[in-house]
Structure formats: structure tokens, C-alpha cells
């Protein structure tokens, strides 16, 4: 597993869904999501570009720039 970033969260790739290093997350803001620990509802989707929660329809139309959070 990749290193977690300093505080209360970690970065995840919007393309693969895998955890990535903090350095990679900061270099690739359009395709990674910073997730705070304990945030979001189970089964929700988040935009990699804005970090905001999005609808299921939006996530299906934009699979490379959204992350499904389980």
C-alpha cells in the first residue's frame, strides 16, 4: 500500500481506484482524489477534479475522473 499523506487522509487514483503516494497525488490533481479519513457515505462517488461528491449518473459518464468510495 502507498504511504498515507501527513494528516487525516490519503490520495487515491480516480482511474484505478488504488492508493497512491502523496507526491503522485499532488502531481496529478485531475486524476487523483484526496480522501479524508471518515468522510463520505458508503457507496458514494467523488470527482477527482473538484473533490466534491457527485451523482451516480455523473460518475458513470465520467469514469476516469471519479472515484467510487466503498
Biotite code that builds the C-alpha atoms (Angstrom):
import biotite.structure as struc

atoms = struc.array([
    struc.Atom([0.000, 0.000, 0.000], chain_id="A", res_id=1, res_name="UNK", atom_name="CA", element="C"),
    struc.Atom([1.174, 3.531, -0.711], chain_id="A", res_id=2, res_name="UNK", atom_name="CA", element="C"),
    struc.Atom([2.226, 5.896, 2.052], chain_id="A", res_id=3, res_name="UNK", atom_name="CA", element="C"),
    struc.Atom([-0.511, 7.945, 3.583], chain_id="A", res_id=4, res_name="UNK", atom_name="CA", element="C"),
    struc.Atom([-0.208, 11.694, 3.471], chain_id="A", res_id=5, res_name="UNK", atom_name="CA", element="C"),
    struc.Atom([0.575, 13.535, 6.675], chain_id="A", res_id=6, res_name="UNK", atom_name="CA", element="C"),
    struc.Atom([-2.693, 14.187, 8.477], chain_id="A", res_id=7, res_name="UNK", atom_name="CA", element="C"),
    struc.Atom([-6.090, 12.605, 8.320], chain_id="A", res_id=8, res_name="UNK", atom_name="CA", element="C"),
    struc.Atom([-6.288, 11.285, 4.777], chain_id="A", res_id=9, res_name="UNK", atom_name="CA", element="C"),
    struc.Atom([-4.735, 9.754, 1.703], chain_id="A", res_id=10, res_name="UNK", atom_name="CA", element="C"),
    struc.Atom([-4.678, 10.004, -2.087], chain_id="A", res_id=11, res_name="UNK", atom_name="CA", element="C"),
    struc.Atom([-6.424, 7.564, -4.435], chain_id="A", res_id=12, res_name="UNK", atom_name="CA", element="C"),
    struc.Atom([-6.228, 7.261, -8.237], chain_id="A", res_id=13, res_name="UNK", atom_name="CA", element="C"),
    struc.Atom([-9.526, 8.029, -9.982], chain_id="A", res_id=14, res_name="UNK", atom_name="CA", element="C"),
    struc.Atom([-8.525, 5.731, -12.834], chain_id="A", res_id=15, res_name="UNK", atom_name="CA", element="C"),
    struc.Atom([-7.502, 2.594, -10.939], chain_id="A", res_id=16, res_name="UNK", atom_name="CA", element="C"),
    struc.Atom([-9.019, 3.211, -7.506], chain_id="A", res_id=17, res_name="UNK", atom_name="CA", element="C"),
    struc.Atom([-5.710, 2.280, -5.874], chain_id="A", res_id=18, res_name="UNK", atom_name="CA", element="C"),
    struc.Atom([-3.951, 4.297, -3.219], chain_id="A", res_id=19, res_name="UNK", atom_name="CA", element="C"),
    struc.Atom([-1.047, 6.417, -4.494], chain_id="A", res_id=20, res_name="UNK", atom_name="CA", element="C"),
    struc.Atom([1.742, 8.323, -2.794], chain_id="A", res_id=21, res_name="UNK", atom_name="CA", element="C"),
    struc.Atom([1.246, 11.888, -1.652], chain_id="A", res_id=22, res_name="UNK", atom_name="CA", element="C"),
    struc.Atom([3.814, 13.064, -4.223], chain_id="A", res_id=23, res_name="UNK", atom_name="CA", element="C"),
    struc.Atom([1.902, 11.397, -7.062], chain_id="A", res_id=24, res_name="UNK", atom_name="CA", element="C"),
    struc.Atom([-1.392, 12.779, -5.776], chain_id="A", res_id=25, res_name="UNK", atom_name="CA", element="C"),
    struc.Atom([-0.062, 16.318, -5.747], chain_id="A", res_id=26, res_name="UNK", atom_name="CA", element="C"),
    struc.Atom([1.475, 15.939, -9.242], chain_id="A", res_id=27, res_name="UNK", atom_name="CA", element="C"),
    struc.Atom([-1.765, 14.583, -10.730], chain_id="A", res_id=28, res_name="UNK", atom_name="CA", element="C"),
    struc.Atom([-4.667, 16.583, -9.271], chain_id="A", res_id=29, res_name="UNK", atom_name="CA", element="C"),
    struc.Atom([-7.025, 15.872, -12.206], chain_id="A", res_id=30, res_name="UNK", atom_name="CA", element="C"),
    struc.Atom([-6.851, 12.103, -11.791], chain_id="A", res_id=31, res_name="UNK", atom_name="CA", element="C"),
    struc.Atom([-6.416, 11.682, -8.033], chain_id="A", res_id=32, res_name="UNK", atom_name="CA", element="C"),
    struc.Atom([-8.647, 12.342, -5.048], chain_id="A", res_id=33, res_name="UNK", atom_name="CA", element="C"),
    struc.Atom([-7.573, 13.337, -1.563], chain_id="A", res_id=34, res_name="UNK", atom_name="CA", element="C"),
    struc.Atom([-9.787, 11.463, 0.863], chain_id="A", res_id=35, res_name="UNK", atom_name="CA", element="C"),
    struc.Atom([-10.119, 12.498, 4.457], chain_id="A", res_id=36, res_name="UNK", atom_name="CA", element="C"),
    struc.Atom([-10.467, 9.690, 6.947], chain_id="A", res_id=37, res_name="UNK", atom_name="CA", element="C"),
    struc.Atom([-14.073, 9.055, 7.927], chain_id="A", res_id=38, res_name="UNK", atom_name="CA", element="C"),
    struc.Atom([-15.647, 11.245, 5.223], chain_id="A", res_id=39, res_name="UNK", atom_name="CA", element="C"),
    struc.Atom([-18.428, 10.459, 2.797], chain_id="A", res_id=40, res_name="UNK", atom_name="CA", element="C"),
    struc.Atom([-21.205, 7.970, 2.709], chain_id="A", res_id=41, res_name="UNK", atom_name="CA", element="C"),
    struc.Atom([-20.668, 4.352, 1.756], chain_id="A", res_id=42, res_name="UNK", atom_name="CA", element="C"),
    struc.Atom([-21.233, 3.783, -1.947], chain_id="A", res_id=43, res_name="UNK", atom_name="CA", element="C"),
    struc.Atom([-20.873, 7.442, -2.924], chain_id="A", res_id=44, res_name="UNK", atom_name="CA", element="C"),
    struc.Atom([-18.759, 8.837, -5.762], chain_id="A", res_id=45, res_name="UNK", atom_name="CA", element="C"),
    struc.Atom([-16.348, 11.766, -5.689], chain_id="A", res_id=46, res_name="UNK", atom_name="CA", element="C"),
    struc.Atom([-14.946, 13.909, -8.520], chain_id="A", res_id=47, res_name="UNK", atom_name="CA", element="C"),
    struc.Atom([-11.175, 13.774, -8.884], chain_id="A", res_id=48, res_name="UNK", atom_name="CA", element="C"),
    struc.Atom([-11.103, 17.305, -10.252], chain_id="A", res_id=49, res_name="UNK", atom_name="CA", element="C"),
    struc.Atom([-13.134, 19.073, -7.573], chain_id="A", res_id=50, res_name="UNK", atom_name="CA", element="C"),
    struc.Atom([-13.115, 16.601, -4.685], chain_id="A", res_id=51, res_name="UNK", atom_name="CA", element="C"),
    struc.Atom([-16.880, 17.008, -4.334], chain_id="A", res_id=52, res_name="UNK", atom_name="CA", element="C"),
    struc.Atom([-19.410, 14.221, -4.128], chain_id="A", res_id=53, res_name="UNK", atom_name="CA", element="C"),
    struc.Atom([-21.240, 13.610, -7.431], chain_id="A", res_id=54, res_name="UNK", atom_name="CA", element="C"),
    struc.Atom([-24.313, 11.678, -8.557], chain_id="A", res_id=55, res_name="UNK", atom_name="CA", element="C"),
    struc.Atom([-24.147, 8.082, -9.807], chain_id="A", res_id=56, res_name="UNK", atom_name="CA", element="C"),
    struc.Atom([-25.106, 9.300, -13.303], chain_id="A", res_id=57, res_name="UNK", atom_name="CA", element="C"),
    struc.Atom([-22.207, 11.741, -13.382], chain_id="A", res_id=58, res_name="UNK", atom_name="CA", element="C"),
    struc.Atom([-19.820, 9.043, -12.156], chain_id="A", res_id=59, res_name="UNK", atom_name="CA", element="C"),
    struc.Atom([-20.942, 6.643, -14.902], chain_id="A", res_id=60, res_name="UNK", atom_name="CA", element="C"),
    struc.Atom([-20.492, 9.303, -17.601], chain_id="A", res_id=61, res_name="UNK", atom_name="CA", element="C"),
    struc.Atom([-17.036, 10.260, -16.284], chain_id="A", res_id=62, res_name="UNK", atom_name="CA", element="C"),
    struc.Atom([-15.383, 7.038, -15.070], chain_id="A", res_id=63, res_name="UNK", atom_name="CA", element="C"),
    struc.Atom([-11.789, 8.251, -15.462], chain_id="A", res_id=64, res_name="UNK", atom_name="CA", element="C"),
    struc.Atom([-12.253, 11.321, -13.275], chain_id="A", res_id=65, res_name="UNK", atom_name="CA", element="C"),
    struc.Atom([-14.455, 9.938, -10.498], chain_id="A", res_id=66, res_name="UNK", atom_name="CA", element="C"),
    struc.Atom([-13.775, 7.573, -7.621], chain_id="A", res_id=67, res_name="UNK", atom_name="CA", element="C"),
    struc.Atom([-16.331, 5.223, -6.098], chain_id="A", res_id=68, res_name="UNK", atom_name="CA", element="C"),
    struc.Atom([-15.945, 5.205, -2.314], chain_id="A", res_id=69, res_name="UNK", atom_name="CA", element="C"),
    struc.Atom([-16.853, 1.998, -0.539], chain_id="A", res_id=70, res_name="UNK", atom_name="CA", element="C"),
])
